[in-house]
Amino acid sequence: MKKLFALLLAVMMLCVSVAALADAPEGYPEVKDIDFGGATLYLDYYWNPDARKAEPTQEEQDRYDFQDWIQATYNVNVVEEQWSDWGGISTELVNFVGAPDGSLRAVVLPPDFVGGPMANDALAAWNGEGALINLEDDFWNDSTVSFMTKGDKVYGVTTGNSEPRGCLYFNKPILEAAGIDWNTIYDMQADGTWTWEAFEDMLKQIQKDTDNDGVIDIWGMTGSNVDLYRCAVFCNGGSFFDYDDEGKLAITAGSDNTLEALAWAKDIWNTYGYQQPADGSWDYYKDAWKQNFCGFYMYQTYGGFNDQHEFGTEDGVDWGCVAVPVGPKGETYMNVVSDNVWVIPNVYDAETTAKIAYIYSLWHGPVPGYEDDDDAWIGNKYNFTDDRAVDETYASLRQPEHCATDKCLYLGSINDVEGSDFLWNLGGSTPAELLESKTPVWQGLLDAFNAK
């Protein structure tokens, strides 16, 4: 009886698969000749992925229907699971590569943890032999593809646009009191004239000792100076690390573009930045901003735009938001993104790797009929600020041409590699002096990465 039931089940699965191959719904992707033979493909997260909702919206139901079609068409059972936590998933991946158990997996890594697996040949190429995907398709995230490219191979991907990061908030009443029409900042951002020079002119106009007692009452800016330094570098066409002509990761922080940007940002910060008081905590700038005596605020976009925003109109600040301005060597404004990276363990043959990559591309790609739905990211962001901050700044910072990924992440976290003993100390030394003192430490990290 059990054997008969198993035979009937196999026939049913075959019929479902054949029917799906023959009758793909209108608008669905062309069916490829792929069959997983009923195997399970695990999509592994470092958080608990959302389960299907009992009462989905129409868009959510359409996604569920598409996912069901993927599984039936390609005879595969896709399971989304939490494999480990943020700090442990890269170790789990490396252990799996060292002792594979035959399971099929694609794994999402925080960008801080891709370096070890990449250096140790633990990642398969998404564009390897027999690839079934085209990484030039619009739904792939270009900044992640660029970040995870070594030579002509791409070792990690993600889909969709990036989550924006560094930006400049501005206090509208303070700018207006200084005689600045804040709409002109958006206009300059739109026409390409939002530059270091324009920004500095505004800072000079804003900063004031209003009662002539020798103490500044209105400061040009406050916020995270490290975010300012890093954005300034990439907005001036610079970088901290990149591959050289031999394919080795190397220090590029000594380039003219980078050193110029760091010197400019340091001067701006020391001249116009309200800085940590002697008795202030490390995040002093958050309270300072809410007290309405700083014109600009350098921070990450999640501070104002996410649902768990750290400030807003209820805190007494009427704000807008623009990108960090363009430097003289830069082509456009940039923000330094930090997107999760999907990887495939380097334990499968080329055909299996290609099949896993293809199923991922369907599962995380656009749902048929929603390819042009570009507004889902907005959510309730209009509740926090003016329309131009959302429609112009936030919308543009999501686009690939305004996104850079710092290859420092191959070596560890931003704080551990670039922050400690370098950017955190920039206020007291010249960039060139700090770079000279930091080079031996960085070179040791690079030697270890390149040797592997």
N, C-alpha and C positions, 0 to 999 in steps of 0.2 A: 504493500500500500504506500509506504514512504517513497519507494523508488518511482511508483506511478505518479505520485503528487509532484515529485521533483521534476519528472519529465514534462508533466503538464505545465508547470511553472516556467520551465525553460522555453517551451513552445510559445507560451503567452508573451514572455519577454521578447522573443524573436519577432512575434507578430507586431507588438507595439513598436519595436525598432524599425521594422520594415515599413509600417504604416507612416511613421514619422518621416522616414526618408522620402517616401513618395508624396506625402501631403503636408509639407511645411506650410504653415499659415502665411498668408500674404504679408510681405514686408519683413519676414524673418530672413536670416542670412542663408546663403546657399549652403546646402549640406555637403560636408566633406566625408570622404570614405574613411571613417574612423570608428573603431569598435573597441571599447574597453572590456568587453566580455563580462560585464556585471561587476567589475572591480570597484572599490571605493577610493575616491580621491579626497584626501583631507586638505582643507584650506585652514591653515594653522595661524591663530592670532595670539597676541599677548594680552588680550582682554577677552571678556566674554561676549561673543557676537550676538546680535539681536536675533531672537527666535521669531518665527512667523507670527504675525498678529492674528488674533481671532476675528477682528473686525477691521480688515485693511481698507485703505483708500483704494480708489480705482487704479491709481498708478502703482501702488504696492501690489495689488492683485495681479496686474499685468506683469510685474516683475516675477511674481511667484509662478505664473503660468509659463513665462519664458524659461525659468529655471527648470520647471517640470519637463518642458519640451527638450531642453538640453540633455537632461538625464535619460529620458526615454530614447531620444534620437541616437545618442552615442553610447547607450548601454552602460552608463556609469552612475554610481551613487555618490553624490557630492555631499560631504559632511563638513560643516563649518564648526570649529571647535577652538577652545582656548587651550593651547599646547603648554604654555608656561606664562610667566609674567614678564614685565618690561626688562628686568635685569637678567632674566634667565633664558630667554628664548634663543639667543644666539648660541649659548652653551648647549642647549638641547639640540640645535641644528648640527653643530660640529660633532657632538656625540653620535647623532644619527648617521652622519656621513662616515664616521669611523666604524660604526657597526650597524649597517642598514638592516632592517627587518623585513624588507620586501614591500612595505606599504608605499603608496603613492602620495606625495605631499608637495604643496607649495606653501611657503612660509613668509609671513610678514615680519620684517625686522625694523626696529627703530634705526634711523640713519646713523646714530652714534655707534652702532654695533656691526656695521657691515664690513669694517676693515679687516678684522680677524678672519672671518670666513672667506673673504675675497683673497686675502694674502695666502691663505692655506689651501687654495684650490678647492674649496668646499661648495662653490656655486657653479651651476651649469649656465651656459650661454643661452639666452632667449632667442637669439638669431643664429643658432648653430646650424649644422647640417640638417637639411630637410625641414627647416622651419615652416610652420603653417600660418604664421602671423606676419604682418607688415608693421614694423615699429614706426613707420612714417604716417600711419593712420591718425586722424585728428584726435581720437580719444586717449591716446597715450600721452603721458606727462613728459614733455620734452626735457625739462630740467632734471628729472630723475633719470631718464634714459642717458642724458649727457653725463651726469654724475657717475652712473654705473657702467660707463663705457671705458674699456681699456683696450687699446689697439683698435681692432675692428669688431670686438665682441662686446655684447651688452649683458651684464650679469645681474641686473635687477630692473624692475619696472614698477610703475603704478599708473593708474588711469585717472583721467579727469584733471582739472586745473589744480594748482598748488593752493595751500592755505597761506595767505599773505602773512608776513611777519613785520619787519621794522617799518615804522611810519612816523610822521610828525603830526601830532594833534596841535590845534591852535585854539586859544581862548578868544572867542569873538569879541566880547566887550573890551578886553584889554587892547586888542588890535584896533578896534574902532576908536578908543580913547587916544591912541597914538596917531590917529589920522590915517589909518590903513583900511581900505575897503577889502575885507577878507575874500570877497569874490574874485579879486584880481589874482589871488594865489592859485585858485582853481583854473583861471584863464591861462596863467603862465604855465601851469602843469600841462594843460591841453595843447598849447602851441609850442612847447619846447623851450620856453624862456625861464623856467623855474630852475635857476642855477645857484651855485654857491654864492656868487656875488649878489644876486637878488635876495637871497636868504639873509646874508650878512647885513645888507642895507636895512632890512626890516628889524633885525635884532638891535641895531644901533638906534633905530627910531623908537623901539619899545622900551629899552632899558632906561630907567630914570631914578634919580634921587628927587622925589617929589617935594620934599620939605627942606632941601638944601642943608641937611645936617651931616653930610658926608657919608651917609649910609644908603645903599641902593634899596629902594622900596619896591620897584617893579623890575623883575629880571627878564632877560630876553628868553630864557628857556630853562628847563630842568629835565629830569628823566634819567634814562640809562645811558651813560656815556659809552659803555661798551657797544651797545646797539648802534650808537652814532658812529663810532670808529669803524665798525665792520661794514655798515651800509655805505659809508663814505668811500671806503676802498673799492667796493664793487661798482659804485656809481661813478668812479673815476677810471674804470677799465682795469682795475688792479685785482690782485688775489693774494692769498697767503701760501697756497700750495697748488701745484699742478704737475702733470706729466711732462717730462722733457722729451727730447728727440729720440732718446733710447728707450722710451716707455717706462722710465723710472719716475716715481713720485719724488718731487724736488721742492725746495723752498723757493717761492717766488715773491716773498714779502720784501725782498730787497729791491724790487723793481722801482723805477722812478714814479710810476703811477701810484703804487701802494704807499711809498714813503711820502709822496706829496699829499695824498689823502689823509694819512695819519697825522702829518704836521698841521694840516688845515683844521681837521676835526679837533685836535688837541687845543689849538689856539682858540677856536670858537668856544669850546667848552670852558677853558680857563678864563675867557673874557666875558662871556655872556651867560654861563651856566650857574644856576643856583645849586650849590653843592652841599654835601652832607655836613650838617652842623656837628660840633664836637660831641653833643649828647644825642645825636640822631641815629636811628637804626639804618640798616643797609637799604631799606626801601623807603627812606625819608621822603623821596620825591612824590610818592603817591599822595601823602597828606598835603605836601606843599602845593601840588597841582590843584587840589580841591579848595585851597585857601585863596585862590584867585589873585596871585601876585606873579605869575609866570606866563609869558606870552605863548611859548611853544613847549611841547612835551614830547621828548623822544622815547618811544616805547614800542612794544609789539601790538599788533592789531587786536589780539585777544583782550587787551586791557579795556577796550571800548566797544568792540563790535560783537563779542560773543554773548550768549545768554547770561553767563556768569561774569558780566563785565565788572571791572573794578572801579569805574567811575561813569557818571552820566549826568543828565540834566537834574536828576533828583539830588545830586550832590552840589548843585549850585554852579556848575560849569557849563556854559553854553559853548559847545565846541564843534569844530570841523576837523578835517583830516586830509593831509596831502602826503605824497611820497617825499622821501629824502631827495634834495635837489641834485642835479647833475653836475659833476665836476668838469673841469676844462678838458680832461683827456677821455671823458666818458661819452657814450653815444646816446644813452637814455637813462632814466632813473631806474634803480634796481632795488629789490629787497631780497634778503638772504633767507631762503626758505629751508624747511627741515621736514620734508615729507617722509612718511613711512615707505619702505621698499619691499616689494614682493620678490622673493628669490625661489629658485628650484634647487634642491640638493643635488650635488654632482655625483649621483650614484646610478643614474639611469642611462640606458643607451639613447642614441640620438632620436630614434623614433618615439620612444616613450616621453622624453623631454619635450619634444615638439607637440605631442598630444596633450600633455599637462598644460603647456603654455597656451594652447588653443582653447581649452576648456576655461582656463582662467580668463582669457580675453573675452569670452562670451559672458561668463558669470559676473565679471566686474566691469564689463563694457556697457554701452548704452542699451536700454531696453528698446526693441523695435517700436517705432512710433514716438519715441521721446528723445531722439537724437539731437533735436534742436531745442530742447528744454534747458535753457541756460539760466533760469531764474531760481532754481531750487535752493541755491546757496544763500539767497538773500534772507530768508526767514523773517525775523522781526527786527532786522537791523535798522530799519527806518524809525523805530521807536527811540533810538538813542541819539541821533544826530541829524544833520540836514541831508537832503536827497543827494547833493553833489558828492558828499563823502562816500556814499554807497555806490551811486551810479558811475562816478568817475574814478575816484581814488581806489576804493576797494575792488571794484570791477577790473580795473586795469592792472592792479598789482597781482591779480590771479593769472594774468596772461604770461605765456612762456617767455616772451621777450623782456619781461621785467623781473624774471626770477633767476636767481643764482643759487647754486648749492656749493657750500664751502667744502673743498676736499680735505680740509682739516678733519672732517668726520671719519676719514679712513684711519686716523691715528688715535681717535678717542673723542670725548665730548669737547665742545667749544670751550667750556670753562676750564677743563683740565689742560688742554693743549694751548689754546690762544689766550685764554683769560689769565691763568696763573702766571705770574712773573713777566707778563708782557702787556696785554691791554689794560689789565688792572693797575699797572704801574706807569702807564703812559704819561700821566699828568706831571710826573717829576723828572722825566728823562726825555731825551730826543728819541724818536723812533729808531734811528740808525744805531744809537748806543744800546738800546734795549734789544734790538735784533741781534747785534753782535754777541751780547751776553746769553741770549736764548738759543742761538744757533747750535751749539754742541748738544743741547738736550733734544732739540727737534731733529737734528741729524741722526741721533741715536734711534729715535722712533722710526725715522725714514729707512735707516739701514735694516732694521728688523723687519719692516713691512716689505721692502724691496727684496730682501734676501729670501723670504718665504715664497 
